[in-house]
C-alpha cells in the first residue's frame, strides 16, 4: 500500500497477516518498519495457513567423548517468521509464540527486537502476562529509539494491568506518554481507570479530561465523559459531574442510553441537594421509559424518599422489569385507591397475572374489563384480544375461537383494533386448529386500518397460512391485494415469491416460471430472488448449489483495474488521479495514526474505534471509502473494510451487489480465512460458500466480535454452546471461552455445530440455520408447522431476528455463488 505517511507498523511478525486469504493460502502484503526506524520491504507470498514447523536439527552424539562441538545449523528464519505470523493470524498463539521464540534464539539486532515485540503481543493475547514482561523487559535496555520504547512501555503497561499490578502499569503508561506515542488519549483513559480504582479522584478526572480531545467517535467521547462525571461525583464535585451528564444528554439520541444517563444525572442532582429537579427527571423516566431498568430504579428511589408514585404507573414499570409480585401489589393498591381507573388497571393486572402463572386471575380481570365497558371501547377490544391469546396459549382452541368471534364483532376501524388483531393473528398462527382464525385476524388488520405498518405484513402472513391450508385461490387473491394496495412495501417483493409458489401449486407452471424467473433476475441479491432461483431448480436441495468453488482470483489485478475505471467514470476523476493510495487528508487524520499504532500493538477493539471514527467522518466521500476499504483489508480489519465497501455501493448508482464491478463485490463479500473455512467445510461436508455467508452475517469476519448475548468470534458461538461443542469434539485442550475468539477454533466449532443441526433436521439447511440462530427447540416447532417448506418456515418463525437472519443468509449465499462459483 503506497501512501505519504510512513506507518509505524512492524514487519510480518508485528502485525496480523494483512491480506487476502484464498484457498491455497494467505496472500500477504506488509508495510513495515523496524524498531530502530529502518524500513523493511514488502513481502508477497502464498504459504499454507498452518505450514509444518521447520525443524531445527540438533546432532545426536554417538559417544560421550569430548570433541569439538558441531555448530548448530541456523534455521530458516524467514520461514519461521512467516509461520509465526500465520499462526497468530488464525489465533493459534501457542504455535506463534513457539516459532517466535525460535526466531529470537537465532536472530540478531532489529529482527530480534521486532520478534520480541511480536511475541509479547501474542503472549498478551494468550493471557500470559508474566511471560510478556519476561520477553519485553530486555528491550528497554536494547533500544535508544523513543518511539520504539514507547511501544514497549504500552505493552508492558497492559501486561502489568492484566496481572493486577496497577502501580507498574501506571508507570509504564506514563513512560509511554513521555516517549510521545500517538495513542496518548487512550493512555490517559487507562491511567484514569488506574487512578479511579486507587481512589486518586482528582488525578483520575484530569486524565479523563485530557483524553477527551482524542475521542475518535461520539460514543467514545460519551464513554469518557461518563468516566469523568463518575470521578467528579465520587470526589463530591457534583456540579462538575452534572455538567458532564448534561453535555451527554444534549447530544445523545438513543432512548435506552438517554434513560441511563438521565438516571445518572438524577443521582448526581439528588446527591447535590437539588432534589426537586432530580425527582422531575425520575418521574419523567417512569412516564416515558417504563421498560427500562432505570425507570424501575427511579420508582424505587422516589418511594424510598417518601415521594408519591402513581400505583398504576409503578405497576407497569415493575411489570416490564420482571418484578411481578411488586406489580401485582401496585395494581391492587391502584384499584383500591382509584376505583374509577379499574379498567386501565385490570388490563395490566391480567398481563401481570399471566407472568405469575395465574391464568384464572388473568381471565377474571379480563372478563371484568369486558363487562364494565361498552362493546367497542378500546379497553374491551384490548381485553378480548388478550383473552383470545390467553386461551389459545392454554390449548383451549374452542374457547379462543368463541372469544375471537366476539372480537371480530366488536372491533371498530382504527389502529388500536388493527394492532390487536395482528397480535391475535400472531398467536393463533402458532396453533394449527386456529390457523383459519389466524387468517381472518390478519385480513382484519388491513380491513380495519389499511394505513398501519402492520397491514402489508398481515396480508402476506394470511396468504402464507392459506397456502398451508391448501386454499390457493384465496391466498393468490390476498397476494394481488397486497401488490395493488402496498406495491412499494417491502412485503410486495415477498408477495411475488408467493405468487410464483401459488401458481405452481395451482398447476400453472408457465405462469409460475415467468414470475419466479423475473423475480430471480430483478432481485438476485435478496432472499426473494434467491428463493425464486432455488424454486426454479427443484432437483437441487436449497442452499446446496452444485458448482465449482473458485476462491483463487488470479485475475484480481485486471478486476481491480476495471473497478477503478468504473469508479473514475462515476466520480468524474481524471486518469491521473491515484484512486488506490490513501489521500493525504486521510493519512493526516489523527484517528488514522492512532488506529494504525493501536492495531500494530494488538489493541484491536481500540483500533476499531479509531478507524470507525475515521470511516464515519468521511461517510459521504466515496473515494475515501474505497481507499479505506483497501487499507482495512490490507491490515486485516475486515469488518471495517466491508463497511467501507458497503458505503461505496450505497453512494454509487448501483442498486445492489449485482450491479457492482466484481472486485468491489468481493470486497463486500470476501473469503477471508479461506484455508480454515475450506478445511472444516470438507471435514463436516458443508459448502464452503455457505460458511462464508454465515461468517459474514455473524461477525463480518471480525474474530474479536462479541454480541450483546455474549456470542463470540467469527461464527458467534455462545459460551454454553462452546462448552457443549468442546465436550463433543474433545478439542482443543485446556479450552476456555476466550478460545472462541480464535479463528481456528471458531470456524471449526461453528461448522461442526451447523453440520450437527443439519443432521438433526435430516439435511434441511434452512431449519439448521434457524436453529443456529434461534435454537434447535424453536426451529423444530417452526419446521413442524411448515412441513419442511423453506418459505413457510420463514413465515412461521416467531423471532424477528431469526427471520432477518434467514433472509440475509439466503441472499449472502446466492451472492457468494455468483462471485465465486463457476
TAHUCOR-V49988 format. One record per run of one state. SS is the DSSP state (H for helix, E for strand, L for the rest). FROM is the first residue (numbers start at 1). LEN is the number of residues. Records with the same first field share a line. If there is no record, write none. Layout:
BEGIN
SS: FROM-LEN + FROM-LEN
END
This chain:
BEGIN
L: 1-11 + 15-5 + 23-2 + 28-4 + 34-5 + 41-36 + 90-3 + 107-2 + 126-3 + 143-3 + 163-3 + 179-5 + 198-3 + 215-3 + 235-3 + 252-3 + 272-3 + 289-4 + 305-6 + 321-3 + 338-1 + 356-3 + 373-5 + 394-3 + 411-4 + 429-3 + 449-5 + 469-3 + 486-5 + 506-3 + 523-4 + 536-13 + 550-6 + 572-12 + 589-1 + 602-2 + 618-4 + 636-2 + 652-5 + 660-2 + 669-5 + 685-3 + 700-6 + 707-5 + 713-4 + 718-1 + 730-7 + 742-1 + 761-4 + 775-1 + 787-3 + 797-3 + 822-1
H: 12-3 + 77-13 + 93-14 + 109-17 + 129-14 + 146-17 + 166-13 + 184-14 + 201-14 + 218-17 + 238-14 + 255-17 + 275-14 + 293-12 + 311-10 + 324-14 + 339-17 + 359-14 + 378-16 + 397-14 + 415-14 + 432-17 + 454-15 + 472-14 + 491-15 + 509-14 + 527-9 + 556-16 + 584-5 + 590-12 + 604-14 + 622-14 + 638-14 + 657-3 + 662-7 + 674-11 + 688-12 + 719-11 + 737-5 + 743-18 + 765-10 + 776-11 + 790-7 + 800-21
E: 20-3 + 25-3 + 32-2 + 39-2 + 549-1 + 706-1 + 712-1 + 717-1 + 821-1
END
